[in-house]
Structures are given as structure tokens and as C-alpha cells.
Amino acid sequence: MEFTAQIIGIAAMGFNILSYQQKTRSRVIAFQLFGGFLFCINFFLLGAISGSLLNAVAVIRAIVFLNKEKLKADHPVWLAGFVAVYLICYGLTFTVFGTEA
């Protein structure tokens, strides 16, 4: 299981690295979306639930930014919402998931 998780993690890293080579905004975000999704799976398989959760939020953020015009992603409510979700994830790390600081 760990070997599979590491292979998925290497593929995720490859997508994130290749995202910097893309010429359009949408392709950059799409590559980062796939990288985040694979990292989400990678961390889940390794038992790092906090890392998996944070990458799941990053995937949702990428989907919102890919649909910028339709979802009006430049509205400040999106920023406040994502900051709130990240803070909630931070709190869950030390309470629900039992990780000590």
C-alpha cells in the first residue's frame, strides 16, 4: 500500500511541476488540480488525513478558479470562505485527528 501511495505522490509532484510549464491560466490550474487530487489520495493512503483534507480543499479551490466567470471567483466571499475552511481544517488537525502540536 505504501509503495502505491508513493507512486501516486510522485505522479502528483510531476503534475505540479509541469503546471509551471503551461502557457494558459486554465491549464496551469488544471495541472495543479490533478496534482492536488493525486496528493489527496497519496496522503489518504499514507494515513495522513489532515494532508488529504487540505489537498481536497485545494482541489475544490482549483475547480472554483477554473470556473472563475461562472462562479465569480474574484468575489471576496470566496476568499473568506476558503480561509475559514483552512482554519477549520487546522483546528480539526489538533482535535479530531489527535495530532499534537
Sine and cosine of phi, psi and omega as CSV:
sin_phi,cos_phi,sin_psi,cos_psi,sin_omega,cos_omega
0.00,0.00,-0.67,0.75,-0.02,-1.00
-0.91,0.41,-0.61,0.79,0.03,-1.00
-0.88,0.48,-0.70,0.71,0.02,-1.00
-0.88,0.48,-0.68,0.73,0.01,-1.00
-0.88,0.48,-0.65,0.76,-0.01,-1.00
-0.93,0.37,-0.61,0.79,0.05,-1.00
-0.89,0.45,-0.68,0.73,0.03,-1.00
-0.89,0.45,-0.65,0.76,0.04,-1.00
-0.89,0.46,-0.63,0.78,0.04,-1.00
-0.92,0.40,-0.66,0.75,0.05,-1.00
-0.89,0.45,-0.65,0.76,0.02,-1.00
-0.89,0.47,-0.69,0.72,0.03,-1.00
-0.89,0.46,-0.62,0.79,0.04,-1.00
-0.88,0.47,-0.69,0.73,0.05,-1.00
-0.88,0.47,-0.68,0.73,0.00,-1.00
-0.91,0.41,-0.63,0.77,0.04,-1.00
-0.92,0.40,-0.70,0.72,0.00,-1.00
-0.92,0.40,-0.37,0.93,0.01,-1.00
-0.88,0.47,-0.50,0.87,0.01,-1.00
-0.96,0.28,-0.22,0.98,-0.01,-1.00
-1.00,-0.09,-0.06,1.00,-0.07,-1.00
-0.99,0.17,0.48,-0.88,-0.09,-1.00
-1.00,-0.09,-0.38,0.92,-0.02,-1.00
-0.92,-0.40,0.47,-0.88,-0.01,-1.00
-0.84,0.54,-0.69,0.72,-0.05,-1.00
-0.91,0.41,-0.58,0.81,0.03,-1.00
-0.95,0.31,-0.59,0.80,0.07,-1.00
-0.86,0.50,-0.75,0.66,-0.02,-1.00
-0.91,0.40,-0.64,0.77,0.01,-1.00
-0.89,0.47,-0.69,0.72,0.02,-1.00
-0.91,0.42,-0.64,0.77,0.04,-1.00
-0.93,0.36,-0.53,0.85,0.07,-1.00
-0.89,0.46,-0.75,0.66,0.01,-1.00
-0.90,0.43,-0.64,0.77,0.06,-1.00
-0.88,0.47,-0.70,0.72,0.03,-1.00
-0.90,0.44,-0.64,0.77,0.03,-1.00
-0.89,0.45,-0.70,0.72,0.01,-1.00
-0.93,0.38,-0.61,0.80,0.08,-1.00
-0.91,0.41,-0.57,0.82,0.06,-1.00
-0.85,0.52,-0.73,0.68,0.03,-1.00
-0.91,0.42,-0.69,0.73,0.00,-1.00
-0.83,0.55,-0.79,0.62,-0.02,-1.00
-0.91,0.41,-0.60,0.80,0.03,-1.00
-0.88,0.47,-0.71,0.70,0.00,-1.00
-0.91,0.42,-0.49,0.87,0.02,-1.00
-0.99,0.10,-0.09,1.00,0.01,-1.00
1.00,0.08,0.18,0.98,0.03,-1.00
-1.00,-0.08,0.99,0.16,-0.12,-0.99
-0.90,0.43,-0.61,0.79,0.01,-1.00
-0.88,0.48,-0.71,0.70,0.04,-1.00
-0.89,0.45,-0.63,0.78,0.03,-1.00
-0.90,0.43,-0.68,0.73,0.00,-1.00
-0.90,0.44,-0.69,0.72,0.01,-1.00
-0.90,0.44,-0.61,0.79,0.04,-1.00
-0.95,0.32,-0.52,0.86,0.09,-1.00
-0.90,0.44,-0.64,0.77,0.07,-1.00
-0.91,0.42,-0.63,0.78,0.03,-1.00
-0.90,0.44,-0.58,0.81,0.05,-1.00
-0.91,0.42,-0.71,0.71,0.03,-1.00
-0.89,0.46,-0.66,0.75,0.04,-1.00
-0.87,0.49,-0.66,0.75,0.02,-1.00
-0.90,0.43,-0.63,0.77,0.03,-1.00
-0.89,0.45,-0.66,0.75,0.04,-1.00
-0.88,0.47,-0.70,0.71,-0.03,-1.00
-0.94,0.33,-0.48,0.88,0.09,-1.00
-0.92,0.39,-0.49,0.87,0.01,-1.00
-0.96,-0.29,0.70,0.71,-0.13,-0.99
-0.82,0.58,-0.74,0.67,-0.07,-1.00
-0.94,0.35,-0.72,0.69,-0.05,-1.00
-0.91,0.42,-0.64,0.77,-0.07,-1.00
-0.99,-0.12,0.00,1.00,-0.04,-1.00
0.78,0.63,0.83,0.56,-0.11,-0.99
-0.92,0.39,-0.23,0.97,0.02,-1.00
-1.00,0.06,0.04,1.00,0.04,-1.00
-0.95,0.30,0.66,-0.75,-0.04,-1.00
-0.86,0.50,-0.36,0.93,0.02,-1.00
-0.89,0.46,-0.60,0.80,0.03,-1.00
-0.89,0.46,-0.70,0.72,0.01,-1.00
-0.87,0.50,-0.76,0.65,-0.01,-1.00
-0.88,0.47,-0.63,0.78,0.00,-1.00
-0.90,0.44,-0.71,0.70,-0.01,-1.00
-0.93,0.36,-0.61,0.79,0.07,-1.00
-0.88,0.47,-0.69,0.73,0.01,-1.00
-0.88,0.47,-0.69,0.73,0.00,-1.00
-0.90,0.43,-0.66,0.75,0.03,-1.00
-0.90,0.43,-0.62,0.78,0.04,-1.00
-0.92,0.40,-0.62,0.78,0.07,-1.00
-0.89,0.45,-0.69,0.72,0.04,-1.00
-0.87,0.49,-0.64,0.77,0.03,-1.00
-0.88,0.48,-0.71,0.70,0.03,-1.00
-0.89,0.45,-0.64,0.77,0.01,-1.00
-0.90,0.44,-0.52,0.86,0.00,-1.00
-0.85,0.53,-0.63,0.77,-0.08,-1.00
-1.00,-0.10,-0.15,0.99,-0.02,-1.00
-0.93,-0.37,-0.93,0.37,-0.10,-1.00
-0.94,0.34,-0.68,0.73,-0.10,-0.99
-1.00,0.08,-0.08,1.00,0.14,-0.99
0.93,0.36,0.39,0.92,0.04,-1.00
-1.00,0.09,0.72,-0.70,0.02,-1.00
-1.00,-0.08,0.52,-0.85,-0.03,-1.00
-0.95,0.31,0.00,0.00,0.00,0.00
